[in-house]
Amino acid sequence: MSFTPVHRRQPALSNPRVQRTRARILTVARELLPEVGPTGLTYALLAERADVTRQTLYRHWANRAALLFDLILDGPDLGDYPEPGSDVRAVATAWLTSLRNGISDPAIRTAVLAVTAQADHDPDSAQALVRIGQDRHAALNKLLEPSGVQISDDEYTMLYGPVLARLFLDRGQVTDTFIDAVVTQWLTTLERSGALPQPHASTGT
């Protein structure tokens, strides 16, 4: 009979008490991250501020990359995440707007930059980055299901890429006008490749 050490046992996420503990830890981590930076967000500090043991932290997140992964995907509810819809332009515009607003949160922005910077030399961060992309891509395709459109990896990158480039490389603002221009160009690309159903291709909506 195998025995799993206590510190390696996975928490029962269906347990309400475990869910509350996890949510509290993420809230504290989200508050600390912009203040101390990713390297300063040690498990010792987080355990102290969240009033839990380091053992509890390791049960939920085996490493810091896993913690940052959850911080990014479980970001604050800004109330602007889009609903599934048949209008490709409307869904894409709402999704990009939600992405912009989420990245504007200091903790999310810091976490994304940290995971990206560490991905080249840290396998855990590289895996987290891939999983984040896969999760967001799948979520967008779910939103697009009523339209009959499902986008490829390349088409997904062509949609979000300009927004992240403007934020992180140009250090500029992503305005609603910029988002509208990105979506218009993206729809043109999809139309040329035949990825849009005929009604979308003929009306441009």
C-alpha positions as MATLAB code, in Angstrom:
seq = 'MSFTPVHRRQPALSNPRVQRTRARILTVARELLPEVGPTGLTYALLAERADVTRQTLYRHWANRAALLFDLILDGPDLGDYPEPGSDVRAVATAWLTSLRNGISDPAIRTAVLAVTAQADHDPDSAQALVRIGQDRHAALNKLLEPSGVQISDDEYTMLYGPVLARLFLDRGQVTDTFIDAVVTQWLTTLERSGALPQPHASTGT';
ca = [
       0.000    0.000    0.000;
       1.530    3.303   -1.094;
       1.648    6.277    1.243;
       1.620    9.879    0.080;
       3.542   12.251    2.355;
       1.363   14.921    3.915;
       3.126   17.759    2.098;
       2.442   16.114   -1.268;
      -1.247   15.454   -0.777;
      -3.454   17.489   -3.076;
      -6.151   19.571   -1.387;
      -9.779   18.573   -1.920;
     -10.953   21.551   -3.970;
     -14.580   20.450   -3.590;
     -14.307   21.195    0.131;
     -15.727   24.701    0.835;
     -13.148   25.318    3.552;
     -10.326   24.457    1.158;
     -11.860   26.743   -1.464;
     -12.000   29.618    1.023;
      -8.383   29.052    2.048;
      -7.248   28.987   -1.566;
      -9.216   32.138   -2.387;
      -7.763   33.958    0.626;
      -4.206   32.993   -0.326;
      -4.707   34.194   -3.906;
      -6.166   37.469   -2.648;
      -3.149   38.068   -0.410;
      -0.746   37.070   -3.199;
      -2.506   39.463   -5.574;
      -2.052   42.293   -3.066;
       1.605   41.461   -2.394;
       2.817   40.872   -5.942;
       2.853   44.499   -7.173;
       4.474   45.534   -3.890;
       7.301   42.985   -3.609;
       7.624   41.688   -7.178;
       7.715   38.041   -8.274;
      11.061   37.250   -6.631;
       9.936   38.845   -3.381;
       6.758   36.798   -3.292;
       8.294   33.965   -1.292;
       6.251   31.202    0.266;
       7.549   32.283    3.661;
       6.151   35.795    3.212;
       2.910   34.588    1.660;
       2.348   32.049    4.432;
       2.880   34.739    7.064;
       0.540   37.277    5.444;
      -2.163   34.727    4.583;
      -1.901   33.095    8.012;
      -1.305   29.599    6.646;
       1.619   27.186    6.766;
       4.085   26.809    3.919;
       2.975   23.187    3.798;
      -0.512   24.417    2.889;
       0.918   26.535    0.080;
       2.867   23.616   -1.374;
      -0.241   21.439   -1.280;
      -2.017   23.922   -3.526;
       0.942   25.031   -5.660;
       4.036   22.874   -5.993;
       6.042   25.845   -7.265;
       5.746   29.583   -7.809;
       4.986   29.164  -11.510;
       1.855   27.215  -10.574;
       0.854   29.994   -8.183;
       1.367   32.673  -10.844;
      -0.608   30.545  -13.302;
      -3.623   30.580  -10.992;
      -3.164   34.283  -10.251;
      -3.404   35.020  -13.965;
      -6.368   32.781  -14.744;
      -8.237   33.543  -11.504;
      -7.848   37.284  -11.828;
     -10.248   39.744  -10.247;
     -13.797   39.739  -11.606;
     -14.012   43.012  -13.504;
     -17.535   42.269  -14.654;
     -16.687   42.598  -18.344;
     -16.089   39.019  -19.483;
     -18.156   38.484  -22.641;
     -20.997   36.053  -23.188;
     -21.052   33.572  -26.077;
     -22.574   35.115  -29.185;
     -23.173   34.744  -32.903;
     -21.645   38.125  -33.820;
     -17.947   37.411  -34.325;
     -16.966   41.078  -34.296;
     -18.851   41.744  -31.062;
     -17.409   38.692  -29.308;
     -13.837   39.414  -30.436;
     -14.121   43.076  -29.441;
     -15.540   42.245  -26.015;
     -12.891   39.556  -25.477;
     -10.024   41.903  -26.366;
     -11.488   44.597  -24.125;
     -11.640   42.101  -21.263;
      -8.035   41.077  -21.978;
      -6.899   44.702  -21.907;
      -8.686   45.385  -18.642;
      -7.355   42.218  -17.033;
      -3.750   42.951  -18.012;
      -4.166   46.450  -16.586;
      -4.544   44.932  -13.118;
      -1.093   45.399  -11.471;
      -0.909   41.851  -10.083;
      -1.943   40.212  -13.353;
       0.475   42.364  -15.337;
       3.367   41.512  -12.992;
       2.520   37.805  -13.036;
       2.322   37.655  -16.844;
       5.658   39.427  -17.252;
       7.280   37.172  -14.638;
       6.094   33.915  -16.206;
       7.114   35.132  -19.676;
      10.574   36.237  -18.519;
      11.254   32.944  -16.743;
       9.911   30.659  -19.476;
      13.220   30.388  -21.360;
      15.102   28.916  -18.405;
      12.395   27.535  -16.113;
      10.420   24.514  -17.402;
       7.605   25.117  -14.903;
       7.132   28.675  -16.148;
       7.315   27.524  -19.770;
       4.618   24.949  -19.110;
       2.488   27.516  -17.286;
       2.780   29.921  -20.234;
       1.677   27.234  -22.699;
      -1.254   26.259  -20.477;
      -2.368   29.882  -20.134;
      -2.405   30.264  -23.914;
      -4.282   27.004  -24.397;
      -6.831   27.910  -21.725;
      -7.551   31.366  -23.164;
      -7.691   30.033  -26.734;
     -10.202   27.360  -25.729;
     -12.235   29.929  -23.793;
     -12.437   32.230  -26.824;
     -13.517   29.392  -29.097;
     -16.222   28.570  -26.551;
     -17.482   32.146  -26.805;
     -17.479   31.875  -30.607;
     -19.391   28.579  -30.769;
     -22.806   30.175  -31.507;
     -21.273   31.874  -34.562;
     -19.996   28.607  -36.014;
     -16.449   30.012  -36.048;
     -13.545   28.191  -34.395;
     -10.146   29.820  -34.740;
      -6.750   28.169  -35.116;
      -3.641   28.824  -33.041;
      -2.351   31.294  -35.639;
      -5.675   33.127  -35.848;
      -5.805   33.346  -32.063;
      -2.305   34.836  -31.941;
      -3.178   37.366  -34.654;
      -6.043   38.625  -32.485;
      -4.325   39.085  -29.122;
      -0.786   39.732  -30.389;
      -1.193   43.421  -31.318;
      -2.717   44.207  -27.912;
       0.137   42.637  -25.947;
       2.696   44.238  -28.275;
       1.181   47.676  -27.687;
       1.135   47.165  -23.902;
       4.476   45.463  -23.297;
       6.702   46.502  -26.210;
       5.386   49.909  -27.254;
       4.459   50.762  -23.633;
       1.414   52.454  -25.102;
      -2.291   52.596  -24.358;
      -4.769   50.152  -25.841;
      -7.744   52.349  -26.673;
     -11.165   51.221  -27.852;
     -10.251   52.627  -31.271;
      -7.109   50.480  -31.348;
      -9.124   47.386  -30.427;
     -11.661   48.135  -33.168;
      -8.842   48.432  -35.722;
      -7.277   45.148  -34.590;
     -10.595   43.311  -34.828;
     -11.331   44.771  -38.279;
      -7.965   43.625  -39.621;
      -8.385   40.230  -37.956;
     -11.813   39.714  -39.519;
     -10.393   40.636  -42.916;
      -7.727   37.958  -42.479;
     -10.321   35.375  -41.444;
     -12.518   36.285  -44.407;
      -9.648   35.904  -46.875;
      -8.764   32.494  -45.441;
     -12.369   31.314  -45.607;
     -12.609   30.906  -41.830;
     -15.800   32.976  -41.608;
     -19.209   31.572  -42.586;
     -20.645   33.236  -45.694;
     -23.034   35.602  -43.829;
     -20.081   37.046  -41.889;
     -17.952   37.327  -45.016;
     -20.649   39.180  -46.946;
     -21.758   41.599  -44.215;
     -18.452   42.102  -42.382;
     -20.170   41.531  -39.013;
];
